[in-house]
Structures are given as structure tokens and as C-alpha cells.
Amino acid sequence: MKILKGVGLITLLLVIFLGMAVLISILPALIYQVDYIFYSVSDSAFIIAIVTVYVLVGFFLVKYHHTVKKQSGLNFALESELTAAYGLIQPVWHKSKLLIAIVVIACLYVSCTQVVFVASDEIFVVRPLSPLGTSYHYTDVVEVKIYSPIYKSELNYQITLTDGTKVNLNGGGGDDINGDTYESLQDFDYKVVKLGIKKSSDLDAVYRCTKDYDRVYHDRWMNIAQNGLKAD
């Protein structure tokens, strides 16, 4: 029974973790009533949300570790460290509950205001300092760059706008037209290339990051990367 309770606790934490990731993915579309084709949520939004969850879970485990251990049957190898941490957290928890709540709300706010919506002729960028969003036309795109950051094995489809704003259109998000963000991204790429917008692609990085993808998505990424570069 204790083992089952322990497994149940771990499962609950995983559900909370996955639930937060899903929430951050779908919440922007519910908040911002934009007639979008697809939208992209910044990677940092997921990181902030996940860190927030871990901090809250950490507070919970430190504060209630004796109860959790008793009810779940889990054997905490770091029980003495948790007890010591509780001694440090207790005064903060009792005196700064409002501050902690404000920090958590602020983190969730930042997570929900890092999104880019792409419509048929418009790019709508939402940022923490401009929560109402800023609208751009496709002609406001001055550069497209496809690359893979050194610390990631994923690709960034980054556009630079006339005011210097840089956004990645390949983050987590959703698609309201094709049901496939990659297909919509490919359509967007064709449109901006036709406008004569400067574009650069790291083809080696694209191949490296997509070689294990499903063939359809691998080919789609290669087509996106090579589009507009064939004449070079």
C-alpha cells in the first residue's frame, strides 16, 4: 500500500508538470482572441512555468516532508537536509506568503505573455512589457534565420522585425487552420520569401536536428530551410 501511495504521489507530480506545460500552450489562444493561423509560445515561458512548479513543489515537500513520508511510504534520503531547509523556509513562508503569491502570479503572467500569433497578413507579438500586443505586417519582417542554438537540439525559425524585435515561430503552440504548425510555418515562409526578405539557413543544423524525425516532417523542414536559397 505504501508503495502504491508513493507511486501515486510521483504520478501526481508528473501530471502537474505536464498539465502546466499544456496550460501554457493553450492559455494564450484563450486569452487573446486573434484570428490566427498558428501561434508560437516562447521557450522561456515554459521554463519559467516549470521552474515555478518546481519551486512550489519544493516548498510543499520541505514544509510537509514528514507528512508526505508518512502518508506515501517514500523514504527520503535527504530527510535531514529537508528538515534543515524547513528551518530556513518556515519564517519566510509565515511572513512572506503574500510576496510568494505575487512572485508566482508574476511568473505565470510572464509565461502567458510571451507568444506570437501569425495571421493571414499580420504578425501579432505579445510580450510582458506589451501585454496588449503589437501588430506587424509581413512586410515588417526584415530577416528570417533558421538555426540551432548550441545548447539545443531543436531548430529556431527566427524573424527580425523592423523595430529590432526578434521572435521564434517554432516554439510550442497551436494551429487553427491546417492542424499542423509545420505546414503553416512552411506556408508563411513561402510568403515572406516571395516578398524578397533576407533569409539564411544553417542546412547542416537542419539536417542534424531533423534526421530522426518522421520523414514527412524532415522533408518539410528541409523544404523550409532551402526555400529561397536555391538560386544561391
C-alpha positions as CSV (number, residue, x, y, z in Angstrom):
1,M,0.0,0.0,0.0
2,K,2.8,2.4,0.9
3,I,4.5,1.7,-2.5
4,L,1.2,2.5,-4.3
5,K,0.9,5.7,-2.4
6,G,4.4,6.6,-3.3
7,V,3.8,5.9,-7.0
8,G,0.6,7.9,-6.7
9,L,2.5,10.9,-5.4
10,I,5.1,10.7,-8.2
11,T,2.3,10.4,-10.8
12,L,0.6,13.4,-9.3
13,L,3.7,15.5,-9.6
14,L,4.2,14.3,-13.3
15,V,0.5,15.2,-14.0
16,I,1.1,18.7,-12.5
17,F,4.2,19.1,-14.6
18,L,2.6,18.1,-17.9
19,G,-0.6,20.0,-17.0
20,M,1.4,23.2,-16.6
21,A,3.1,22.7,-20.0
22,V,-0.3,22.1,-21.7
23,L,-1.8,25.0,-19.9
24,I,0.9,27.4,-21.1
25,S,0.5,26.1,-24.6
26,I,-3.3,26.7,-24.9
27,L,-3.9,29.6,-22.5
28,P,-2.6,32.4,-24.8
29,A,-5.1,31.3,-27.5
30,L,-7.9,31.5,-25.0
31,I,-6.8,34.9,-23.6
32,Y,-6.1,36.6,-26.9
33,Q,-8.9,36.5,-29.4
34,V,-6.8,36.7,-32.5
35,D,-7.9,35.3,-35.8
36,Y,-4.6,33.4,-36.1
37,I,-3.3,30.7,-38.5
38,F,-0.8,29.4,-35.9
39,Y,0.9,30.7,-32.8
40,S,4.2,30.1,-31.0
41,V,4.9,30.3,-27.3
42,S,8.4,31.3,-26.3
43,D,10.6,28.5,-24.8
44,S,11.4,30.8,-21.8
45,A,7.7,30.8,-21.0
46,F,7.8,27.0,-20.5
47,I,11.0,27.3,-18.5
48,I,9.6,29.9,-16.2
49,A,6.4,28.0,-15.7
50,I,8.2,24.7,-15.0
51,V,10.6,26.4,-12.5
52,T,7.6,27.9,-10.7
53,V,6.0,24.5,-10.4
54,Y,9.3,23.0,-9.1
55,V,9.6,25.8,-6.5
56,L,6.1,25.3,-5.3
57,V,6.6,21.5,-5.1
58,G,9.9,22.1,-3.3
59,F,8.2,24.3,-0.7
60,F,5.5,21.7,-0.3
61,L,8.0,18.9,0.2
62,V,10.2,20.9,2.6
63,K,7.2,22.1,4.7
64,Y,5.3,18.8,4.8
65,H,8.0,16.2,4.3
66,H,7.2,14.4,7.5
67,T,3.5,14.1,6.5
68,V,4.4,13.1,2.9
69,K,6.8,10.5,4.1
70,K,4.3,9.0,6.5
71,Q,1.4,9.0,4.0
72,S,3.2,7.9,0.9
73,G,5.7,5.5,2.4
74,L,8.6,7.2,0.5
75,N,12.0,7.0,2.2
76,F,13.6,10.5,1.9
77,A,17.3,10.0,1.6
78,L,17.8,13.8,2.3
79,E,15.4,14.0,5.3
80,S,18.0,15.8,7.5
81,E,18.6,18.3,4.7
82,L,14.8,18.8,4.3
83,T,14.5,19.4,8.0
84,A,17.3,22.0,7.9
85,A,15.7,23.6,4.8
86,Y,12.4,23.8,6.6
87,G,14.0,25.7,9.4
88,L,15.1,28.3,6.8
89,I,11.9,28.4,4.9
90,Q,9.5,28.5,7.8
91,P,10.0,32.2,8.7
92,V,9.9,33.1,5.0
93,W,6.7,31.2,4.5
94,H,4.9,32.6,7.5
95,K,6.0,36.2,7.0
96,S,6.0,36.4,3.2
97,K,3.0,34.4,1.9
98,L,1.8,37.4,0.0
99,L,5.2,38.0,-1.6
100,I,5.4,34.4,-2.6
101,A,1.9,34.6,-4.1
102,I,2.9,37.7,-6.0
103,V,6.1,36.1,-7.4
104,V,4.1,33.0,-8.5
105,I,1.5,35.2,-10.2
106,A,4.2,37.3,-11.8
107,C,5.9,34.1,-13.2
108,L,2.6,32.9,-14.6
109,Y,1.9,36.3,-16.1
110,V,5.3,36.3,-17.8
111,S,4.7,32.8,-19.1
112,C,1.4,33.7,-20.7
113,T,2.6,36.9,-22.3
114,Q,5.4,35.5,-24.5
115,V,3.6,34.5,-27.6
116,V,3.4,35.3,-31.3
117,F,0.3,34.9,-33.4
118,V,0.6,34.6,-37.2
119,A,-2.5,35.5,-39.2
120,S,-3.0,35.6,-42.9
121,D,-1.4,39.1,-43.3
122,E,-0.4,40.0,-39.8
123,I,2.0,39.1,-37.0
124,F,0.8,39.8,-33.5
125,V,3.5,39.9,-30.9
126,V,2.7,39.7,-27.2
127,R,5.4,40.4,-24.6
128,P,5.4,41.0,-20.8
129,L,6.0,44.8,-21.3
130,S,3.3,45.0,-24.0
131,P,0.6,42.6,-22.9
132,L,-1.9,44.1,-25.3
133,G,0.3,43.1,-28.1
134,T,1.9,44.8,-31.1
135,S,0.7,44.2,-34.7
136,Y,3.1,43.9,-37.6
137,H,2.5,43.2,-41.3
138,Y,4.5,40.6,-43.2
139,T,6.3,43.5,-44.9
140,D,7.7,44.4,-41.5
141,V,9.9,41.3,-41.5
142,V,13.4,42.3,-42.4
143,E,15.2,39.0,-41.9
144,V,14.5,35.3,-41.5
145,K,17.1,33.0,-39.8
146,I,16.9,29.2,-39.4
147,Y,19.4,27.8,-37.0
148,S,20.0,25.6,-33.9
149,P,21.4,27.2,-30.7
150,I,24.5,25.4,-29.4
151,Y,22.7,24.2,-26.3
152,K,19.6,22.8,-28.1
153,S,18.9,20.0,-30.5
154,E,15.9,21.8,-31.9
155,L,15.6,24.4,-34.6
156,N,14.7,28.1,-34.3
157,Y,12.8,29.8,-37.1
158,Q,13.6,33.4,-36.1
159,I,12.2,36.5,-37.7
160,T,13.5,40.0,-37.1
161,L,11.0,42.9,-37.4
162,T,11.6,46.5,-38.4
163,D,11.9,47.7,-34.8
164,G,14.5,45.1,-34.0
165,T,12.2,42.7,-32.3
166,K,13.2,39.0,-32.7
167,V,10.8,36.2,-32.3
168,N,10.9,32.4,-32.8
169,L,8.0,31.0,-34.7
170,N,8.9,27.4,-33.9
171,G,8.0,27.3,-30.2
172,G,5.3,25.3,-28.6
173,G,1.8,26.5,-29.6
174,G,-1.1,25.5,-31.8
175,D,-2.5,25.7,-35.3
176,D,-6.0,26.7,-36.2
177,I,-6.1,26.1,-39.9
178,N,-4.0,23.1,-41.0
179,G,-3.8,21.4,-37.7
180,D,-0.1,21.2,-38.4
181,T,2.2,24.0,-37.3
182,Y,5.0,22.9,-39.6
183,E,2.7,23.1,-42.6
184,S,1.5,26.6,-41.6
185,L,5.1,27.6,-41.0
186,Q,6.0,26.4,-44.4
187,D,3.2,28.5,-46.0
188,F,4.4,31.5,-44.0
189,D,7.9,31.0,-45.2
190,Y,6.8,30.9,-48.9
191,K,5.0,34.2,-48.4
192,V,7.9,36.1,-46.8
193,V,10.4,34.7,-49.3
194,K,8.2,36.0,-52.2
195,L,8.4,39.4,-50.6
196,G,12.2,39.3,-51.1
197,I,13.0,39.3,-47.4
198,K,16.6,38.3,-46.5
199,K,16.9,34.7,-45.3
200,S,19.7,32.5,-44.1
201,S,19.5,28.8,-43.2
202,D,22.0,26.5,-41.4
203,L,21.3,23.5,-43.6
204,D,23.7,21.3,-41.6
205,A,21.9,22.1,-38.4
206,V,18.5,21.5,-40.0
207,Y,19.6,18.1,-41.2
208,R,21.2,17.2,-37.9
209,C,18.1,18.2,-35.9
210,T,15.6,16.5,-38.2
211,K,17.3,13.4,-39.4
212,D,15.4,11.3,-36.7
213,Y,12.1,13.0,-37.4
214,D,9.2,11.3,-39.2
215,R,10.0,11.5,-43.0
216,V,7.2,14.0,-43.6
217,Y,8.4,16.5,-41.0
218,H,12.1,16.0,-42.0
219,D,11.3,16.8,-45.6
220,R,9.1,19.7,-44.6
221,W,11.9,21.3,-42.6
222,M,14.4,20.8,-45.4
223,N,12.0,22.4,-47.8
224,I,11.5,25.4,-45.5
225,A,15.3,25.7,-45.0
226,Q,16.1,25.5,-48.7
227,N,13.2,27.7,-49.9
228,G,14.6,30.9,-51.3
229,L,18.2,29.6,-51.2
230,K,18.2,27.5,-54.4
231,A,19.5,30.4,-56.5
232,D,22.5,31.0,-54.3
